[in-house]
């Protein structure tokens, strides 16, 4: 915590990286020292269930809660295009790249492609917090895309995992139908729970900020857990719940509203930094260090950057920002807003331990 204050202070002056990137480096330093035995402390390992069921609901809800639904509607079309068509383009490019380089079956390479094509709302939101010169519309487009495409990615990931690891034959029509049902079902479930939370605050009005925060925290976790119980993308359910709950819900006391927002700001801040620290610290304990070479790193960076560049380039004619064509600056902002993060790692860790390509896939995702 003391380091967080120091990193925040110096990162603002150096203006080289956002503070969360320094936290990532700090985690890597911890991971390296424990791996080499220089610290008599345990090696940290990321658990996919901890990421998905404990940290992600807080971060997705906090990021979405800041969105005004009225303003988000203006970028909904563009966010949806990037979150669906953009993911498909990127997934196919990465799969073709991986298939050609490592001679991996194409459908298996598609599984890797979809996981690493997700732009992580956790990483994106953390970086955008410090980008004060970006317009609200651009921030909403980038954050909205990252949240929506994560839900889309989780749905496709589940579908491809069934195709690869299941012994039963499944028709493409059935798969496509299930995909649509999952996405729509998750959003509807989240919306229903979000409106229910507003109703509870209306019939149980109170002057204690903690009680209002209780309802919002319950909403964040309930929407994720209920969705996952019914095999729906929990990320999309949290997104729908936060939007339906509203940017300014029916809290008549300004003090309560202000306290609630400050508590959620802190929750987002501390969980973000914990996640980035764990991400860095687990690199040395969970990646296969023996296969990491300079060419391996270069290949990974080239593959991911090229896939994002191709997707944005092909979709550029369809995209409008504040009803205007994308400028060259907008084009590059969208490219570099395609940050990957811990959700990709979590999905990789969910793959079966006896999957022959798991070590390669996980190490490339860490890189």
N, C-alpha and C positions, 0 to 999 in steps of 0.2 A: 504493500500500500504506500509505503514511503517512496519506493521506486516509481510508482505511478505518478506521484506528485512531481518528482524530479524529471521524469520523462516528459510529462505534459509541459513543464516549464521550459525545458531546453528545446523540445521539438518545435514549439511555437517560435522560438528565436532562430533556430537553424533553418526552418521551413524546408527541410529535405524530405522527410517522410511524415505521415500522420503518426500520432503517438502509438496507435495500436500496432504499427509495424515494428516500432522499437520494443513493444511488449513481446511480439513474436520473436525478435532477436534475443531478448532476455530469456525467454523460454528455451530457445535453442542453446544458449550458453549454459543454462542449468542442465539441460539434457546431455550436452557434451561432457560437462564436468562429472556428472553422475555416471555416465557411460565409461569414462576413463578411470573412475574410482577416486577422483580428486575430492569429491564431496561424499561424506558418509551419510547419504540420504537416499531414499528409494527412487528408482527410475519411475517416471510417470508414464502411464499408457492410457490412450484415449479409449473410452468405452462407447460404442455406438449408441447404446440405449441411454446413456447419460446425456450425450449430445442431443439426441432426438426428443427424449421425453422430459428432460429437466431444463436444459439451456435454451433450446430452440423455441419452445412456446413463449418464453419471456421475451426473447429478442424479436420474433416475428410480430407479436402483439404490440410491443413498444414501438417498432418501426411503423406499423400500419396505423396505430392509434393517432399518430401525428398527421395522417393524411385527412384532408377535408374531402368528403365524398363528392361534393359539388365540383371541386377543382380536379379531383382524380378522374371524373367522367371525361374530361377534356383529353386525357392521354390514355384512356382505357383501350381504344382501338389500337394505338401504336404499341402499348405495353403487351397486348394480347398477341399481336403479330410477332413481336420479338420473342415472346415467351413460348410460342408454338412453332411457327415456321422457322424462326431463328434457331431453335434447339434442334429441329429435324435436320437443317442444313449442316449445322456444326457437328451433330452426331454422326452423320454420314461421312463427312470429310475426315473426322478423326478416325472413324472405323476403317475407312479406305487406307488412310495413312498407316495405321497400326497393322492392318492386314498385309499391306505391302512390305513393311519393314520387318515385322516379326513372324510373318506367315501364320497368323492366327486365324481360325475360321471366322468368316465375316460376321455371322450372327453374334459370336462371342465378342468380337471387336466392337460391335454395336453397343453391347452392354457397357464396355469401357467408355465408348464415345458419349453415351447419354449421361453417364455419371459425371464426367469431367466437363461437360458442356453447360452444366448448371452454374449460373452466376449467383454467388452466394449472397443472400440479403444481409447476412451478418457482417461480411466483409464490406459490402457496398455501403450499408448504412453507417458503419463506423467511419468510413473514409468521407462520406458526404457530410457528416456532421461538421467537419472542419472546412468544407468548401463553401464559404460564405458568398462567393461571387457568382454562384450558379443560381439561375432563376428557379422559382418554386415549381414551374411546369417541368423543367428539365430534371429536377430532383425527383419529382413524382414519377416521371417516365422511367427513370433509372431504377428507383426503388420498387415501383410497381412491377416492372418487368422481372426484376430479380426474385421477388416473392412469387409471382405467378409461375415463372418458369421452373422454380423449385418444386412446386406442386405438380406441374406437368412432368418433370423429370422423375419424381418419385413414382408416379403412375406408370410411366413407360418402363422404369427400372423393374417394378413389380411384374409387369407383363413379360418383359424379356427374360427375367429370372425364371418364371414359370416355363417359358418355352425352352430354356436351356437346361434347367435342372429337373423338370418334371418328365416322367416317363409317358404321360398321356399325350395324345395328339389333340391339338386345339386349332380350330379354324380361325383364319384371320378376321372374318366377319364377327365372330364371337369376341375376339380380342378387342376389335375396334369398338364394339358396343359396350364392353365392360369399361374401356378407357373413358368413354363419354360419360357413362353412368357415374364412375368414380369422381370425375372432375366436377360435374354438376351436383352430385350428391354431397360432396364435401362443402361446396360453397353454400348450398341450401341449409345444411346442418349448421354451419357457422353463423349464417344470417339469423336462423331461428333462435340460437342460443344468445346471440348478441342482443336481439330484441327482448328476450326473456330477462337478460341482465338489466336492461333499462327499466323494465316493468318492476323488477324487484326493488330497484332504487327509488322508484316512484311510490311504491306502497310502504316502503320502510325508510322514509326520509330520516336523516340523522345529521348531527353537527360534527361527528368525529371522522376525520379524514381516514383513519385506519379502517373503519367499517366500509367505506366506499372502496378503498383499495382492496379489501377482502373480496368484494364482488368481482372486480376486474381481474385479480389474480386467479380466482376460481374460474372465470370465463376463459382466460388464456389456456389453462390446463385442461378444463373440461372439454373445450372444443377440439383440442388435439387428441385427447384420450378417447372421447366418444368416436371420433372419426376413425382412429386406428383400430378401435374395437370392431367397427363395421367394415374394416379393410378399405378405408378411404384415405386420400392424402391429408394427413393432419395439418400440414403447412397451409393448404388452401382453406381448411376449416377455420384455422386461427385468423387467417387473412379476412375471410368473410365475417367472422365474429367481431373483429376489431372495427371493420368498416360499418357494420350494422349497429354496433354500440355507439359509434359516433365520435367525432372529433370534439364536440362540445355537448355531452349528454345532459340530461335534465337534472343538473345539480345547481340549485338556486343560490347556494352559498358560495361566493367567490373564493373565500378562504379555503373551503374544502376542495374546490376545483384546483386551485393553485397548488395546494399541498399534494393532491393526487398526482398532478403532472410532475412535480419535483421528485416524488418517490419513484415514479416510473422512469424518469430520466436517470436516477441513480441506479436503479435495478438494471437498466439497459447498459449503463456505463460499466458497472462492476462485472456483470455476466459476460459482456463482450471481452473485457480484458482477461478474465479467467479463461475463457475459451481460446483466445489467441495465445496465452501463455502455455496452456496445455497442448495446443497444436504444435508450438515450437519445441516444447520439452519432449513430446512423444516421437519426434522425428528420429532420434538416435535409437530409441527402444523398439520402434515398430517398422521402420523402413529397412530394406535389405541393403546395407551400406556397401556391400562388396560389388554390387552391380552398378553403382553410381559412378559414372565417369563424366569427364567434361563433355564428350559427345552425347551422352545420355541426357544430361541437363539441357544442352543446346537443342536436342531433338524435342524434348518435352515442351520447352518454351516456344519453339518455332511452331510446333503442332497446335498448341492451344491458341497462340496469338493469330495464326493463319486461319484457324477455323472461325474465330470471332470476326476477323476482318472480312472473310468471304461472306458470312451470314449478313453482316451489316451492309456490305457492298451490294449484294443481290436484293436486299429488301429496301434499300435507300429510296427508290422511286415511290414506295408506298407510305413512307413515313413523313409525318408533318409534326412540327413542334410549334405550338401556339399558332396553328393554321398556316404556317410558312414552311417552305421547303428547307430541308436540313442544310445548314452551312457547313463549310469544311471543318470549322471548329466543333460543331455539334457532332459531326461524323467521327472525329477522333476522340471526343469525350465519351461517346457511346462505346467505342472500341475499348478504351482503357477502363470503362466502368464495368467491364466484364470480369470482375474479380472472382476468383474461385476461393473456396474456403473449407471450413470444417465439415459442411454437410456432405461434400463429395467424399471426404475421408470416412465419414460415418457409414455411407452407403457401401463403400469398398469393404469396410470391416464387417458388414452384414453378410458378405458372400461366404459360402461354406469354406471351412478351413481346408478341406481336401480338394478344393478347386485348384487345378494345376497352374493357372495363371494369376492366382491371387497375389502372390508376392511381387510379381512384375507390375501388375495393375496398381497395387497399393503404393509401391515405391515411386512409380511415375506420377501418381496423384499427389504424393507428398512433394515431389519436386515442383 
